[in-house]
Amino acid sequence: MTTWYRRLGFLACGLALLLALGGCRHREHRTMRVHQEQQEGEVQEVRPGEMVVE
């Protein structure tokens, strides 16, 4: 018959082992897509330092 703290120790070791195994799995590779849009139009002269809101 085991005591409660021994069971708690086994449970803690089991949880630590599961967390360690879960952290060692292969890292996922994610790709990122960039969509760029280009609009054609005439160029407007703006003074230096002035911001244009589109």
NORPE-V372704 format. One line per field, one symbol per residue. psi: psi as a letter, one per 30 degrees, with the letter a starting at -180 (. if undefined). A space follows every 10 residues. Layout:
# NORPE-V372704
psi=???
This chain:
# NORPE-V372704
psi=kllefeeeee eeeeeeeeee eefglkkkjk kkkkjkkkkk lkkkkkkkfk kkk.
